[in-house]
Amino acid sequence: MNILFVNGSPEANGNTAALAQTLLKGYEYQTLNLVDYRINVYGQKLPGDQFEVVLDRIREADVLVIGSPVYWHNICGAVRTLLDRFYGPVEEGSLKGKLFFLFQGAAPEKWMLEAGDYTMDRFARLYGLTYEGMATNQKEAVKLATKVR
C-alpha cells in the first residue's frame, strides 16, 4: 500500500505532521512537504513550476493524506493552491484510493472545520477518491486510523 502524506504546514515536524503520525501509526508512508515545492497559482505560467512532480506522487498513492493548519479561517494557502491547480490538468474521476484530511488549529470555530471538510469531500468526489473523513485532533486521528487499511 502506497501512502502519501501531503503536508501543507510550513513546519515539517509541527502539529499537522504529528496528526499524520497518529493517523498512520504502524504504516510506512512518504511525506511531501509542500513548502519544498514551487507550485504556481492557478493561471500562472512562471518557470520552475513543480505541480506535475507533486501530481505524479499523488497519482501513485493508494492512500492520500492531506494536512493543513487552519490559517485565516480556512485551509492554508499551500493546500488551497494545490487543489486549485487540479482544475484543468486532472480529469474528473481519474484518481484512485482513499483520501484523509487533517485540519488543525489553535481554536477553529465549527463553521471553519465544516467548510474544510466540505471542500475535501467535494475534491475527493470530483476526482475519484473515496473520502474517509477529517481529523482535527489526536483523538479523532486515532479513531480515523481504523479506516486506513
C-alpha positions as CSV (number, residue, x, y, z in Angstrom):
1,M,0.0,0.0,0.0
2,N,1.5,3.3,-1.1
3,I,0.6,6.1,1.5
4,L,1.4,9.7,0.8
5,F,1.1,12.5,3.4
6,V,1.0,15.9,1.8
7,N,1.9,18.4,4.5
8,G,0.6,21.9,3.9
9,S,2.2,23.3,7.0
10,P,5.4,25.4,6.8
11,E,6.6,23.3,9.8
12,A,7.8,19.9,8.6
13,N,7.5,18.5,12.1
14,G,4.7,20.6,13.5
15,N,1.2,19.8,14.7
16,T,0.0,18.8,11.3
17,A,2.8,16.2,10.9
18,A,2.0,15.0,14.5
19,L,-1.6,14.3,13.5
20,A,-0.3,12.4,10.5
21,Q,2.0,10.3,12.7
22,T,-1.0,9.4,14.9
23,L,-3.3,8.6,11.9
24,L,-0.6,6.5,10.2
25,K,1.0,4.8,13.2
26,G,2.2,1.4,12.2
27,Y,2.2,2.2,8.5
28,E,5.1,3.1,6.2
29,Y,4.4,6.4,4.4
30,Q,6.1,9.1,2.5
31,T,5.8,12.8,3.3
32,L,5.7,15.5,0.8
33,N,6.1,18.9,2.4
34,L,4.5,21.5,0.1
35,V,6.9,24.2,1.2
36,D,9.7,22.2,-0.6
37,Y,8.0,22.6,-4.0
38,R,7.2,25.5,-6.2
39,I,3.5,25.3,-7.2
40,N,2.4,28.3,-9.2
41,V,-1.1,29.6,-8.5
42,Y,-3.8,28.7,-11.0
43,G,-3.2,30.5,-14.3
44,Q,0.5,31.4,-13.7
45,K,3.0,30.2,-16.3
46,L,6.2,31.0,-14.4
47,P,9.3,28.9,-14.9
48,G,10.2,26.3,-12.3
49,D,6.6,25.1,-11.5
50,Q,6.6,21.7,-9.9
51,F,2.9,20.9,-9.9
52,E,3.4,17.9,-12.2
53,V,6.0,16.4,-9.8
54,V,3.6,16.6,-6.9
55,L,0.7,15.4,-9.0
56,D,2.7,12.3,-10.1
57,R,3.3,11.4,-6.5
58,I,-0.4,11.8,-5.7
59,R,-1.4,9.7,-8.6
60,E,0.8,6.9,-7.3
61,A,-0.8,6.9,-3.8
62,D,-3.3,4.3,-2.7
63,V,-3.9,6.4,0.4
64,L,-3.6,10.2,0.3
65,V,-3.5,12.2,3.5
66,I,-3.7,15.9,3.1
67,G,-2.8,18.0,6.1
68,S,-3.4,21.7,6.6
69,P,-3.3,24.1,9.5
70,V,-6.2,26.5,9.9
71,Y,-5.0,29.8,8.6
72,W,-7.3,32.8,8.2
73,H,-10.3,30.7,9.0
74,N,-9.6,28.2,6.2
75,I,-7.4,25.7,4.5
76,C,-3.8,27.0,4.3
77,G,-2.7,28.7,1.1
78,A,-0.3,25.9,0.0
79,V,-3.0,23.3,0.1
80,R,-5.6,25.6,-1.5
81,T,-3.2,26.4,-4.4
82,L,-2.6,22.6,-4.8
83,L,-6.3,21.9,-5.0
84,D,-6.9,24.9,-7.4
85,R,-4.2,23.5,-9.8
86,F,-6.1,20.3,-10.3
87,Y,-8.7,22.2,-12.3
88,G,-7.8,21.5,-16.0
89,P,-4.9,19.1,-16.0
90,V,-6.6,16.4,-13.9
91,E,-9.6,14.7,-15.4
92,E,-12.7,14.2,-13.3
93,G,-12.7,10.7,-11.7
94,S,-9.1,9.9,-12.7
95,L,-7.6,9.3,-9.3
96,K,-8.0,6.2,-7.1
97,G,-7.7,5.4,-3.5
98,K,-8.7,6.9,-0.1
99,L,-8.4,10.5,1.0
100,F,-8.0,11.6,4.6
101,F,-7.9,15.2,5.7
102,L,-6.0,16.5,8.8
103,F,-7.1,20.0,9.7
104,Q,-5.9,21.6,12.9
105,G,-5.6,24.9,14.5
106,A,-5.4,26.6,17.9
107,A,-9.1,27.5,18.2
108,P,-11.0,26.9,14.9
109,E,-14.7,27.5,15.0
110,K,-17.2,24.8,13.9
111,W,-18.1,26.5,10.6
112,M,-14.4,26.7,9.7
113,L,-14.0,22.9,10.2
114,E,-17.2,22.2,8.3
115,A,-16.0,24.3,5.4
116,G,-12.7,22.4,5.2
117,D,-14.4,19.1,5.5
118,Y,-16.9,20.1,2.7
119,T,-14.0,21.2,0.4
120,M,-12.2,17.9,0.8
121,D,-15.3,15.8,0.4
122,R,-16.1,17.6,-2.9
123,F,-12.5,17.4,-4.1
124,A,-12.5,13.6,-3.4
125,R,-15.8,13.0,-5.2
126,L,-14.8,15.2,-8.2
127,Y,-11.5,13.4,-8.8
128,G,-12.5,9.8,-7.9
129,L,-11.1,9.4,-4.4
130,T,-13.0,7.9,-1.5
131,Y,-13.2,10.5,1.2
132,E,-12.7,8.8,4.6
133,G,-13.0,11.8,6.7
134,M,-11.3,14.5,8.7
135,A,-9.4,14.6,12.0
136,T,-8.8,17.8,13.9
137,N,-7.0,16.4,17.0
138,Q,-5.2,13.3,18.2
139,K,-8.3,11.6,19.5
140,E,-10.0,12.0,16.1
141,A,-6.9,10.8,14.3
142,V,-6.8,7.6,16.4
143,K,-10.5,6.9,15.5
144,L,-10.0,7.7,11.8
145,A,-6.9,5.4,11.7
146,T,-9.2,2.4,11.6
147,K,-10.1,3.3,8.0
148,V,-6.6,3.5,6.7
149,R,-6.3,-0.2,5.9
